[in-house]
Amino acid sequence: MGVIKKQSISGTIYSYLGVILGFVTIGLLFPRILSTEEVGLLRILVSYSVLMAQFASLGFNTVTIKLFPYFRDKARKHHGFLGLAFGVSIIGFLIVSIIYLALRPSMVEHAQEKSSLFVEYFYYVIPLVFFTLFFNVIDVYYRVLYNAVKGIIYKEVIQRILILGVILLYFFELIDFHQTVVLYTLAIISPTILLFATLIYNKQLFLKPDFGFIDHKLKKEMVSVGMFGILAGFAGILTQYIDVIMVDYMLGLSAAGIYTITFFFGTLILIPLRTMGKISSVVIADCWKTNDLVAINDIYKKSSISMSVVGMLLFIGIWGNIDNVFLMIKDGAYMAGKMVILFIGIANLLDIALSVSPHIIVNSKYYRYLSYFVGGFAVLLVVTNIIFIPMYGLVGAAIASLVSKFIYNGVKFAFLYSKFGFQPFSIKFPLLILIGFMTYYVSALMPAMDNYILDILLRSLIISVVFMVPVYLFKISTDINSKIEEIFNYLIKRKTTRGGA
């Protein structure tokens, strides 16, 4: 847990710095500066590129996480594993580009009525796919080298600073919307360029594959993992982006813009889980290599309760300030997505409760099952979106996510429990939920202040104190308690040192 804890802390710090930048950009500036249709366009460009890039990897990122421990050998340049990953990715990129261009006539025909702006920027998706694909390849490579923080810094911080700069240029009318899209695209691809440059600087750019090292058994395993990785990876990304794509398809680009902004607030609670997942997946893979089931179960339990504490606090903080959220947005059109925040927030709490369960499954001998589970999850999402969007509009997409995630997480829980006896829950979870309800009740009793900024600050402070005090006293999470005590001891020691001076 040492590597996980150390990198989770630094990774989470950078991630939340990125959240602050994203909040300013997406939560505040996007709805004030851009029309709902323009917001929808920027989101759809990214959604298509991420979805296609995942398929273009041909499952090799899963191969990297699961099988790199067998290639790890710094003296032999890791047997040129990175060069092999690059080669596979180039082939995948060519395949998805051809498919995307072949689908253009039907996509353009459908988009003419409700999403005409997308037609103008149809071809921007292709370079976005390329750079997104290779960012993922290099980022995963750095992760298996136990350095997950670099990718987080470039993507969560630097990229968002650049996007913020682009939006401010547009706000001050120094560029028009077309130039905004061009610069936004450059900002999106910048982390890939920076990460590639870092590879060269760190002398980790080993591109000559050592095919002689890959024997028949290993080759067969790589192909098998890659095949199932295609399904699991593509379906996994599909589950993250299918809702906004279907909202655009069924309701139009403007509705997709509203969904994008409200969805953003509902996903803020997932940031610590994303950081934890990036780091823990590599450690779990090494644990499976030595069959250390005790360590895996320990990671599962500790990460689940720790992330649930953080996620619950963030969720209550967001929903307790929900009226202030829309006062900040200042565009009445976005009120249509208010309940999206609630349902997406609850759905994401389910993900957090099962924490690193997908990483445990995908790195075990039963990795194929995760492909089936995620594939079923993707199908379920499509079906539920088709059912609920016509019934409830934007909110229907969020309800579809909640229903689908409840079933998906239930399946993962049952599988790990039946195969290994792993399960992360204890009496601390219902106690945590009780503390959460009590905290929200206290926040709901508070009268609203005239100044919503002051209201946010005071309300958030009270929520944090009312929530964290019982969490600490009841020792809900030993990791969080130890971190709090570490901070207090540091402050006391510093104060004592100053007093002595």
C-alpha positions in Angstrom: 0.0 0.0 0.0 3.0 2.3 0.4 3.3 3.1 -3.4 -0.4 3.4 -3.7 -0.7 5.8 -0.7 2.2 8.0 -1.7 1.2 8.4 -5.4 -2.6 8.6 -4.5 -1.9 11.6 -2.3 0.2 13.5 -4.8 -2.0 12.3 -7.7 -5.2 13.4 -5.8 -3.7 16.8 -5.1 -3.0 17.4 -8.8 -6.3 15.9 -9.7 -8.2 18.3 -7.4 -6.2 21.2 -8.8 -7.5 20.1 -12.1 -11.0 19.9 -10.7 -10.7 23.5 -9.5 -9.6 24.5 -13.0 -12.3 22.4 -14.6 -14.9 23.8 -12.2 -13.9 27.4 -13.2 -13.9 26.5 -16.9 -16.7 24.0 -17.3 -18.9 24.9 -14.3 -18.6 28.7 -14.5 -17.3 30.0 -17.8 -18.7 27.5 -20.3 -22.4 28.2 -19.5 -21.8 31.9 -19.2 -19.7 32.3 -22.4 -20.8 29.6 -24.8 -24.2 28.6 -26.0 -25.6 25.2 -25.0 -25.0 24.0 -28.6 -21.4 25.2 -28.5 -20.8 23.4 -25.2 -22.4 20.3 -26.7 -20.1 20.4 -29.7 -16.9 20.6 -27.6 -18.1 17.7 -25.5 -19.2 15.6 -28.5 -15.8 16.0 -30.2 -14.0 14.7 -27.1 -16.6 11.9 -26.6 -16.1 10.5 -30.1 -12.3 10.8 -29.9 -12.0 9.0 -26.5 -14.4 6.3 -27.6 -12.6 5.7 -30.9 -9.2 5.9 -29.3 -10.1 3.2 -26.8 -11.1 0.8 -29.6 -8.0 1.8 -31.6 -5.8 0.5 -28.8 -7.0 -3.0 -29.7 -6.9 -4.0 -26.1 -3.2 -3.4 -25.7 -3.5 -1.1 -22.7 -5.0 -4.1 -20.8 -2.1 -6.2 -22.0 0.3 -3.6 -20.6 -1.3 -3.5 -17.2 -1.7 -7.3 -16.9 1.5 -8.6 -18.6 4.1 -5.9 -18.3 5.5 -7.4 -15.1 6.8 -10.2 -17.3 8.6 -7.7 -19.5 9.9 -5.5 -16.7 13.7 -5.4 -17.1 15.3 -1.9 -17.1 18.7 -3.3 -18.2 17.1 -4.8 -21.3 14.9 -1.7 -22.0 11.8 -3.7 -20.9 12.3 -5.8 -24.1 11.1 -2.9 -26.3 7.5 -3.3 -24.9 6.7 0.4 -25.7 7.6 -0.1 -29.4 5.2 -3.0 -29.6 2.5 -0.9 -28.0 3.1 1.9 -30.5 3.0 -0.5 -33.5 -0.4 -2.1 -32.4 -1.8 1.4 -31.8 -0.9 2.7 -35.3 -2.7 -0.3 -36.8 -5.8 0.4 -34.6 -5.8 4.1 -35.5 -5.9 3.3 -39.2 -8.8 0.9 -38.7 -11.0 3.3 -36.7 -10.2 6.2 -39.0 -11.4 4.2 -42.1 -14.6 3.2 -40.2 -15.3 6.7 -39.1 -14.9 8.2 -42.6 -17.1 5.4 -44.0 -19.8 6.4 -41.6 -19.7 10.1 -42.4 -22.6 10.2 -44.9 -25.1 8.7 -42.4 -23.7 10.7 -39.4 -23.9 14.0 -41.3 -27.4 13.2 -42.6 -28.7 12.6 -39.1 -26.8 15.6 -37.6 -28.2 18.2 -40.1 -31.4 18.8 -38.1 -30.4 19.0 -34.4 -26.6 18.9 -34.5 -25.6 20.9 -37.6 -22.7 22.5 -35.9 -21.0 19.1 -35.5 -21.0 18.6 -39.3 -18.7 21.6 -39.7 -16.1 20.1 -37.3 -16.6 16.4 -38.3 -13.0 15.9 -39.3 -11.5 17.3 -36.1 -12.3 14.0 -34.5 -9.5 12.2 -36.4 -6.5 14.1 -35.0 -8.1 14.0 -31.6 -8.4 10.2 -31.8 -4.7 9.9 -32.7 -3.4 12.0 -29.8 -5.9 10.6 -27.3 -4.8 7.1 -28.3 -1.1 7.7 -27.8 -1.6 9.6 -24.6 -3.3 6.5 -23.2 -0.5 4.3 -24.4 2.3 6.4 -22.9 0.2 7.1 -19.7 -0.4 3.4 -19.1 3.3 2.7 -19.8 4.3 5.3 -17.1 1.8 3.8 -14.7 3.4 0.3 -14.9 6.7 2.0 -14.3 5.1 3.3 -11.0 4.8 6.9 -12.2 1.1 7.6 -12.6 1.5 11.3 -11.6 3.0 12.6 -14.8 -0.1 11.9 -16.9 -2.3 13.4 -14.2 -0.3 16.6 -14.2 -0.4 17.0 -18.0 -4.0 16.1 -18.4 -5.7 17.3 -15.3 -3.7 20.5 -14.8 -1.8 21.8 -17.8 -4.5 20.8 -20.3 -7.1 22.6 -18.3 -5.0 25.7 -17.9 -4.7 25.8 -21.7 -8.5 25.3 -22.1 -9.1 28.1 -19.6 -6.9 30.4 -21.6 -8.7 29.6 -24.8 -12.1 30.3 -23.3 -10.9 33.6 -21.8 -9.5 34.6 -25.2 -13.0 33.9 -26.7 -14.7 35.8 -23.8 -12.6 38.9 -24.5 -13.4 38.6 -28.2 -9.8 38.2 -29.2 -10.7 35.1 -31.2 -13.9 33.9 -32.8 -15.7 30.6 -32.2 -13.9 28.7 -35.0 -10.5 29.8 -33.7 -11.7 28.7 -30.2 -12.4 25.2 -31.5 -9.0 25.0 -33.2 -7.2 26.1 -30.0 -9.4 23.9 -27.9 -8.3 21.0 -30.0 -4.7 21.9 -29.6 -5.2 22.1 -25.8 -6.7 18.6 -25.8 -3.7 17.1 -27.7 -1.1 18.9 -25.6 -0.7 16.3 -22.9 0.3 13.7 -25.5 3.1 15.9 -26.8 4.3 16.7 -23.3 4.2 13.1 -22.2 6.1 12.0 -25.3 8.7 14.7 -24.7 9.0 13.4 -21.1 9.7 9.9 -22.4 12.6 11.3 -24.4 13.9 13.4 -21.5 13.7 10.4 -19.1 15.4 8.2 -21.7 12.5 5.7 -21.6 11.7 5.8 -25.3 12.6 2.2 -26.1 10.9 1.5 -29.5 12.7 -1.6 -30.7 10.7 -4.7 -29.8 12.5 -7.8 -28.6 10.4 -10.3 -30.5 12.8 -13.1 -29.4 11.7 -12.6 -25.8 8.1 -13.3 -26.6 7.7 -17.1 -26.6 4.7 -19.0 -27.9 3.0 -19.1 -24.4 3.5 -15.4 -23.8 2.3 -14.5 -27.3 -0.8 -16.6 -26.9 -1.5 -14.9 -23.5 -1.0 -11.4 -25.0 -3.4 -12.1 -27.9 -6.0 -13.6 -25.5 -5.7 -10.6 -23.0 -5.8 -8.2 -25.9 -8.9 -9.7 -27.5 -10.8 -9.4 -24.3 -9.2 -6.1 -23.6 -10.8 -4.7 -26.7 -14.3 -5.6 -25.5 -13.7 -4.6 -21.9 -11.9 -1.3 -22.7 -14.2 -0.2 -25.4 -17.3 -1.1 -23.5 -15.8 0.6 -20.4 -15.3 3.9 -22.3 -18.6 3.5 -24.0 -20.3 3.4 -20.5 -18.7 6.8 -19.7 -19.7 8.6 -22.9 -22.7 6.8 -24.4 -25.2 8.9 -22.4 -24.1 12.3 -23.9 -23.8 10.8 -27.4 -27.3 9.4 -27.1 -28.6 12.7 -25.7 -27.1 14.4 -28.7 -28.6 11.8 -31.0 -32.1 11.8 -29.5 -32.4 15.3 -28.2 -29.8 17.4 -30.1 -26.5 19.2 -29.5 -28.1 21.9 -27.2 -29.5 19.2 -24.9 -26.0 17.5 -24.9 -24.5 20.9 -23.8 -26.9 21.1 -20.8 -26.2 17.5 -19.9 -22.5 18.1 -20.1 -22.5 20.9 -17.6 -24.8 19.2 -15.0 -23.1 15.8 -15.5 -19.8 17.5 -14.7 -21.0 18.4 -11.2 -22.2 14.8 -10.6 -18.9 13.3 -11.5 -16.7 15.5 -9.3 -16.8 12.8 -6.6 -15.0 10.3 -8.8 -11.7 12.1 -8.9 -10.0 10.3 -6.0 -11.2 6.9 -7.3 -9.7 7.6 -10.8 -6.3 8.4 -9.2 -6.5 5.3 -6.9 -7.5 3.1 -9.8 -4.5 4.2 -12.0 -2.0 3.4 -9.2 -3.6 0.4 -7.6 -4.1 -1.5 -10.8 -0.3 -1.9 -11.3 0.2 -3.0 -7.7 -2.7 -5.4 -7.9 -1.2 -6.9 -11.1 2.1 -7.6 -9.2 0.1 -9.1 -6.3 -1.6 -11.5 -8.6 1.8 -12.5 -10.0 2.8 -13.7 -6.5 -0.8 -14.8 -5.7 -0.8 -12.5 -2.6 -4.6 -12.7 -2.0 -4.3 -11.1 1.5 -2.7 -7.9 0.0 -5.3 -7.7 -2.7 -8.2 -8.0 -0.2 -6.5 -5.4 2.0 -6.3 -3.0 -0.9 -9.9 -3.7 -1.8 -11.2 -3.0 1.7 -9.1 0.0 2.6 -9.6 1.7 -0.7 -13.4 1.1 -0.7 -14.0 2.7 2.7 -11.5 5.5 2.3 -12.9 6.5 -1.1 -16.4 6.2 0.1 -15.7 8.7 2.9 -14.3 11.2 0.4 -17.0 10.5 -2.1 -19.8 10.9 0.4 -18.4 14.2 1.7 -18.1 15.5 -1.9 -21.6 14.4 -2.8 -23.2 16.0 0.3 -21.2 19.1 -0.4 -22.4 19.4 -4.0 -26.1 18.5 -3.3 -26.2 20.6 -0.1 -25.1 23.5 -2.3 -27.3 22.6 -5.3 -29.2 25.9 -5.4 -25.9 27.8 -5.2 -24.6 25.7 -8.2 -27.4 27.1 -10.4 -26.9 30.6 -9.1 -23.3 30.4 -10.3 -24.3 29.1 -13.7 -26.8 31.9 -14.2 -28.4 30.4 -17.2 -32.0 29.2 -16.6 -31.7 26.7 -19.5 -29.4 24.5 -17.3 -32.1 24.0 -14.6 -33.5 21.2 -16.8 -30.5 19.2 -15.7 -30.8 19.7 -11.9 -31.8 16.1 -11.1 -29.1 14.9 -13.4 -26.6 15.9 -10.7 -28.5 13.9 -8.0 -28.8 10.7 -10.0 -25.3 10.8 -11.5 -23.9 11.5 -8.0 -25.7 8.5 -6.5 -24.6 6.3 -9.4 -21.0 7.3 -8.9 -21.2 6.6 -5.2 -21.9 3.0 -6.2 -18.7 2.9 -8.3 -16.7 4.3 -5.3 -18.1 1.7 -2.9 -16.8 -1.1 -5.1 -13.5 0.9 -5.6 -10.9 -1.2 -7.3 -13.0 -4.3 -8.1 -12.5 -4.0 -11.9 -8.8 -3.9 -11.5 -8.9 -7.0 -9.3 -10.9 -8.9 -11.8 -9.0 -7.8 -14.9 -5.6 -8.8 -13.4 -6.8 -12.2 -12.2 -7.1 -15.4 -14.2 -10.8 -14.6 -14.6 -10.0 -11.4 -16.6 -12.3 -12.5 -19.4 -15.3 -12.1 -17.1 -14.8 -8.4 -16.8 -15.1 -8.1 -20.5 -18.5 -9.9 -20.3 -19.6 -7.7 -17.3 -18.6 -4.4 -18.9 -20.0 -5.5 -22.3 -23.3 -6.3 -20.6 -23.1 -3.0 -18.7 -22.7 -1.1 -22.0 -25.7 -2.9 -23.6 -27.7 -2.2 -20.5 -26.8 1.5 -20.7 -27.9 1.7 -24.3 -31.2 -0.1 -23.6 -32.0 2.0 -20.5 -31.2 5.2 -22.3 -33.5 4.2 -25.1 -36.2 3.6 -22.5 -35.7 6.5 -20.2 -34.6 9.4 -22.4 -37.9 9.6 -24.4 -39.8 9.4 -21.0 -37.8 11.9 -18.9 -35.5 13.7 -21.4 -32.1 14.7 -19.9 -32.9 13.2 -16.5 -33.7 9.9 -18.2 -30.1 9.5 -19.2 -29.0 10.0 -15.6 -31.6 7.5 -14.4 -30.4 5.0 -17.0 -26.8 5.4 -15.6 -28.1 4.8 -12.0 -30.1 1.7 -12.8 -27.3 0.3 -15.0 -24.5 0.9 -12.5 -26.6 -0.6 -9.7 -26.9 -3.9 -11.6 -23.3 -3.8 -12.9 -21.7 -3.2 -9.5 -24.0 -5.9 -8.0 -22.6 -8.4 -10.5 -19.0 -7.4 -9.7 -19.6 -7.7 -6.0 -21.2 -11.2 -6.3 -18.4 -12.4 -8.6 -15.5 -11.4 -6.4 -17.3 -12.8 -3.3 -18.1 -16.1 -4.9 -14.6 -16.7 -6.5 -12.3 -15.3 -3.8 -14.4 -14.4 -0.7 -13.5 -10.8 -1.3 -16.0 -8.2 -0.2 -15.2 -4.6 1.0 -18.2 -3.9 3.3 -18.4 -3.8 7.1 -20.6 -2.2 9.8 -18.7 1.0 9.0 -20.7 1.5 5.7 -24.2 1.8 7.2 -22.6 4.0 9.9 -21.1 6.2 7.1 -24.4 6.5 5.3 -26.1 7.5 8.6 -23.5 10.2 9.1 -24.1 11.3 5.6 -27.9 11.7 6.1 -27.3 13.5 9.3 -24.9 15.9 7.7 -27.2 16.7 4.8 -30.1 17.2 7.2 -28.1 19.8 9.1 -27.1 21.6 5.9 -30.8 21.6 4.8 -31.8 23.4 8.0 -29.4 26.3 7.3 -31.1 29.4 5.9 -29.8 30.6 2.6 -27.6 33.7 2.7 -28.1 36.6 0.3 -24.6 36.3 -1.0 -24.3 32.8 -2.5 -20.5 32.8 -2.4 -20.5 33.3 1.3 -23.3 30.8 1.6 -21.2 28.2 -0.3 -18.2 28.8 2.0 -20.1 28.7 5.3 -22.3 25.8 4.2 -19.4 23.8 3.0 -17.4 24.4 6.1 -20.3 23.3 8.3 -20.9 20.2 6.2 -17.2 19.3 6.4 -17.1 19.6 10.2 -20.4 17.9 10.9 -19.3 15.0 8.6 -15.6 14.6 9.4 -15.9 14.8 13.2 -18.0 11.6 13.6 -16.0 9.9 10.8 -12.8 10.5 12.7 -14.3 9.6 16.2 -15.9 6.3 14.9 -12.7 5.5 13.0 -14.5 4.8 9.8 -11.3 4.8 7.8 -8.0 4.0 9.4 -6.1 5.5 6.5 -8.0 8.8 6.7 -7.6 8.9 10.5 -3.8 8.3 10.2 -3.6 11.1 7.6 -5.5 13.5 9.8 -3.3 12.6 12.8 -0.2 13.1 10.7 -1.3 16.6 9.7 -2.1 17.5 13.3 1.2 16.2 14.6 3.0 18.1 11.9 1.2 21.4 12.8 1.8 20.8 16.6 5.4 20.1 16.0 5.8 23.1 13.8 4.1 25.3 16.4 6.3 23.9 19.2 9.4 24.5 17.1 8.4 28.1 16.5 7.5 28.6 20.2 10.9 27.2 21.2 12.6 29.6 18.8 
